[in-house]
Amino acid sequence: MKTTLKTALTATLTQARRLGLLFQIRSLEIMIDGQNKALEVVTCPITAFKITLARSNAKRELAITRAEYTATFPAGVRRTWTMA
């Protein structure tokens, strides 16, 4: 049987973890948007390739972070995302 203090502490730590993950998600979304804008003005193919690789890695990290965020919820609760 869980004590009230232990339940409150667990809920607080879960909320703090979710907040940190939301911050990471938003930061990655901003970074990907900046990379998209940079690709519009870059003329050097080597630089464009490097930005494309970095954007691909950022999208992968975004998917991983979103999965970690979703895992903090109980089974049956699902959050849908607008941008992949």
WOPE-V963434 format. One record per pair of residues at least 12 apart in sequence whose ideal C-beta (glycine too) atoms are under 10 Angstrom apart, sorted by the first residue. I is the first residue (numbers start at 1). GAP is how many residues later the second one is. Records with the same first field share a line. If there is no record, write none. Layout:
# WOPE-V963434
I: GAP / GAP
This chain:
# WOPE-V963434
14: 58 / 59
15: 57
17: 51 / 52 / 54 / 55
18: 50 / 51 / 54 / 55
20: 45 / 48 / 49
21: 44 / 45 / 46 / 47 / 48 / 49 / 50 / 51
22: 43 / 44 / 47
23: 42
24: 37 / 38 / 40 / 41 / 42 / 44 / 45
25: 36 / 37 / 40 / 41 / 43 / 44 / 56 / 58
27: 31 / 35 / 38
28: 30 / 31 / 32 / 33 / 34 / 35 / 36 / 37 / 38
29: 29 / 30 / 33 / 52 / 53 / 54
31: 23 / 24 / 27 / 28 / 30 / 31
32: 22 / 23 / 24 / 26 / 27 / 29 / 30 / 51
33: 22 / 50
34: 17 / 21 / 24
35: 16 / 17 / 19 / 20 / 21 / 23 / 24
36: 15 / 19
38: 13 / 16 / 17
39: 12 / 13 / 16
59: 24 / 25
62: 19 / 21 / 22
63: 18 / 21
66: 13 / 15 / 17 / 18
69: 12
